[in-house]
C-alpha cells in the first residue's frame, strides 16, 4: 500500500478495496487520526474558524448554563454533583461553568475522545476520554453541545418502493456518488417509526444517535441530561416538502455548502438530528422529558438576561470609542442567543431528568405570565 501523506492518499488507498458508504467516508474525513478534519483543524470553532457555536459566540451562554448548574446543585441538598460536558472540545464551556460554581460538593468533568486539544491547567476540571471514566456516585448533570450532529450519518434516498443508500466511489480520479439498496437496519429505522419517504426524497440518519444517548441515559442514575443541538422531532425532520433534500451540509470558512465530497478533511460535515430518537432512548432508560424547545426560551428561563451584556444601554458607560464598539459587538452577539433571527431560534434544547423533581425548574417557567 502506498505511503499516506494526505487525506487524498488515505481515501485512494481505501477505495482500492471498493466503494465506501457515505457514513464511513464521513468517519474518515472527520476523525482520521492524522488527516481528519478534527485532527488538522486547530481552531475550527469561532469567528476565524469554520462555524460558530453558542458557547463561543458569547460568554452569556456559559453564564446561563452556570445558573442552571447552580440551581441543580442547590436542589441536590448537599449530594455530590458531577457536572459533565461530553464532546467538550477545548474544554472552554466546562471551565467557564466551573468558574461560576463555588460549591464543595460539585465536581467537573470534560469528556472528549480528542483530548489532544485540551490543556489541563484548570485544577477544578478533570478531562477524560469516555463517559464511563466519570465516577457514577452521587448525582449528574450531563451536558452536550452540538455533539450528536457530528456523528457520522448515512445519506438515504427513496427510489420507488426501495430505500437506497449513497456510497462514495471514484471516477476519473474524482470522488463521486454511487447508489445502492439500503441495508436492513435503515429500512427498519423508518418502518419502526412509521415514516414513509416520498419518491426522490433524501434523508440523513445516524443509528448512533439513539444508541449513544441510551448509553448516556443508562449511565445517569439520578440527574439531568441537557442536550443542545440542531434538529427536529421526526415528523418535521423527515417532512417530504420542507426537507426533501435532507439536512446534510458542509462548513468551511463560515460558509455552508451542499458539496459533501469536496475537500475531504478540510470541511466539517453535519446533519440535523432526530430528537425523537433521543427522547425515546431516554424514556426507555427511565428518564422523563422536562423541556424541549428552542434555545432562546430555555436561556431566558434560566436567567441569561441577568448577564451584564444585557444591561440596558442607558446604564452603560465606556471610556472611549474603541471600548464602546467592542461592547456593542459583544452585546449583539449575546442578543443573537435569544433574538428571533439568531442561533437562539435555530438550536434546540432537550432536557430529561431521572430520579429528580419533574417540576419547578427555572427553564420550565413561562416567559409571559
N, C-alpha and C positions, 0 to 999 in steps of 0.2 A: 504494500500500500504506500503511495507517495506521501512524503512528509507534509504535514498540515501547517501552513503558515498564515492562514486566514480562514474566515468563515466560509468563503467560497471553496477552499480546499476541503474543508470538513464536509460540506454538502455534496461536493463532487464525489468524494470517496463513498459516502453513504448511498448516493444514487446509483453507484455501480452495482449495488446489490438489489436494486429495484426502487420503485417509487415509494415516497413517504406519505402517510396520511398527513393532512394539514396539522392535526393535533401534535404529531411527532415532529414535524417541521418547526412548529412554534416552540416546542420544548427545547429543541437545539438552538434556534435563533435567539431565544431569550436567556437560556440557562446553561449553555455550553460553558464549562469552567474556564476556558481560555479566551474564546472569541465571542461568547454570548453577549447579548445587549447589557445585561446587568453586571457582567464581569468587566466590560470595557468602558462603560459609561460611568465616570467618576461621580458626576452630579447630574443625573437625569431629571431631577425634580427642581423646579424653581424657574425664575424669570430667564436665567441663562441656560436652562435645560430644555427638555422636550415637552414637558407638561407641568401643570401646577396642581398641587393637592391642597386641601383645606388647611392642614397644619402649617404648610409652608406659606400659604397665602397671607395669613395674619396670625400674630400671637394671640389674638382674641379667641381663636379656636381652642388652643390648649388651655387658656384661661377658663373657658366654658366647661371643657371636659374635666378640668380640675375641680370645678364647683360640683359636678356630678359625683366625682370620686369622693369628695369631702362629704357630700350628703350620704353616700353609701357607707362610708366609714363611721359616720355619726350614728346611723341607724343600725350598724352592726354591734353597737353597745359593748365595745371592748374586745370583740372576737378578732383574731388575727385576719387581716385582709391582704390578699395578694393582688396587686394591680398589674395586669399583663397586657402588653401590646404585642400581638402576633403579626409578623410581617413588618417589624419595626423599622426596617431600612437603616438609616444612620442613627436611629435612637433619639431623634430630636423631640418627638412628641412625649415619649415616656419620661425623658429627662425633665421636660418642662412641667409635666404633671407632678413629678416627684418634688420639684422645687416649690410647688404650690401647697403641698400637703406636709404638715408637721404633726405627725401622729406616731407614737411609738409602736402601735400595733398595725402599721401599714408598711408593706414591703413592695418593691417594684422590680419588674422583670421585662426585658425586651427580648423577643424571640424572633430570630430570622435565620434562614439557612445560609445566608451570605453575610456572615458577620465580619468579613474582612474589612468592610467599610466602617465598622463601629470601633471607635477608640474608647476603651473602658476606663475613662478617668473619673467618671461620676460614681462616687462611693455608694450612693443610695440605690443605684440601679445595677441589677445583675443581668448580664447578657448571656443568652443560651441559644442553642441551635434548634431545639424542638420543644414543643409544649410539654411533653411528658417528663422533661427535666425540671419543670417547676414543681415545688412542693405542693401536695394535694391537701394538706391540713388547712383548716380554717375556711374562710370564705374567699371568693374570687370575683374580680371584675375583669372580663376578657374583652379587650378592645381590638378591633381591626379596622384599618382604613385603606380602602381600595386594594384589598388582598385578593378577594375572590375573582375580580375581573381580570386579574393577571394569570389565572390558572389556564393552562393550555386547553383549547376547546376544539371541537370538531365543527367544520363547516358542512352543513347538510342542505339538501335541496330536494324538493318533491318533483318527481318526473312521473306523471300518470299515476298509476297505483303503487309505484315503488319509491322508496326513500333512497336517495343517493348521497354518498359522502364524497367530498372533494379531497383529492390527493394532490401531491406535488411531484411533477416529473421534470425532465429536462429535454428540451427540443432545440437543437442547433446551438447548444451552449447557454440557453436561456431557460430559467425556471418557468414552468407553465402548469396550468391546472389540468387535472385528469379526473374524470368522474368514474366512480364505482358504486355498485349497490352497497348500501349501508349495512353493516353487520347487525345482528340481532339486538344487542343492547340498546342501540339507538332507536330501532323500531319499537322496542319495548318501552323506552322512555316516553314516547309520545302516546302510545296505546294506553299505558297505565294512567296517564294524566288526562285522557280523553281529548287530546289535541289532534286536530286534523289540519295539516298544512294545505294551502291552496296550490294549485298547479303552478310550478315555477317559483314557488316561494322558498327563500333561503331561511335557515335558522342556525344559530350558533349555540352549541350545547357542550358543557363540560360535565361529565359524570362525577367529577371530583368535587363539585360544589356541595352536593348533598352529603357525600361520604366524609369530606373533611369537616364540615360543620357538625355532623353527627359525632365525630370524634371529639370536637371541642365541647359539645353539649354533654357528652358522656363524662368528660374529664371534670366538669364542674359539678360538684356535689351540692353546693349551696352558693348562689351568687347570681351574677348578671352577665349576659353576653351582649355587647354593643357593637353592631356591625355598620360601618359607613361604606357605601359602595354605590356604583352606578348600576341600575337595573329596575325591573318592574315585577309585579305579580305576573304569573304565567299567561293570564288572559290578555294582558297588554303586551307582554314581551313577544308573543307569537301571533299578534293580530295580523291578519293577511293583507290589510291595506296599509296600516300605519308603519309596519316594519317588514314589508315584503322582501327587502334585500338583507334582512338580518341587521345586526348591530356591529359587526366586526369592523375595526378601524386600526389604523397605524398612526403613531405620533412621532414627529421629529421636528425639532426647532420650533415648537409651539404651533405647528401646523398639523392638520388632520388629513389623512389620505385613505383611500379605499384600496390602494395597491399594496396588498398584504405581502406579496412576494418580493417587492423591491428592497434593495439594500439590506439584505438579511443580516441581523446582528447589529444594525445601526439605527433601527427604529423600534419603538415599543409597539406591541400588539395587544389588543384588548377587545372584549365584548361585554355587553351588559349581561348581568346575571339574572337568574330566575329566583327571585326572593321567596316564591312559594316553596321551592326545594328546601331552602334554609329553614323556613318556618316548620315545615313538616318534619324535617330531620330533628329539629329541636324538640318538637312535641313528642316524637317517639322516644326521646330520652328523658321525658318528664319535665321539659321546660314549657313555660307559658308566655305568649306574646304580650308584652306590656305596652309596646308602641311600634307603629310602623307608619312612617310618613316622610315628608321631605326634610332635608337638613334644617331649613330655616325655622320652622316652628319648634323643632327639637332644641336648637340653640337658644332661641328666645325663651323657651320654657325653663331651661337650666340657668338662665341669667346672664347671657352674653352681653346684654345691654349695660351691665354694671362695669364692663371694662372701660378704662379711661378713653379709649378710642371712640367711644360712643357718647362722650361728654358733649353737651350742646355747644355749638360754635361760639355763642356769645360768652361762654365761660372759659374759653381757651385764651392763652397768652403765649406768644412766641417772641424770641429776642431779635430775629432777623428774617428776611425774606426766604433765605435758603431753608431755615428750620421750618418756616411756615409751609413751604412747598412739600417738604418731606412729611410733615404731619398730615397735610391734606391727602397726600397719596396713601399714607398708611390708613387714614380714616376711610378712604374709598375702598381699599382692599378689605377692610373689616366689614364694611357695608355689603360687599359682594356675597358675604356668607349668609345674609338674611334678606336681601332685596330680590324682587321677582325676576330680575334679569341676570342674576348671578348664580354662582355654584350652589347656593342655598336652595334653589328651586330644582336643580338637576340631580344632586346627590340624595340618596335615600338612606334612612336610618331604621334598622331593625333592632329592637331591644327585647330580649327574652330573659325571664327570671326563673330561678329554680330554687325552691326552698326559702324564698324571701317573700316579703309583703308584695301583693299584686297591685296595690293601690297606694295613692298618696305620694307618688314621686313627682318631682318638680316638672319633669318633661311631659307629664300627663295633664297638667293644668291647662284649661282653655285660655287662649290669649285674650279673648274678649269675653267679659262676664255676661 
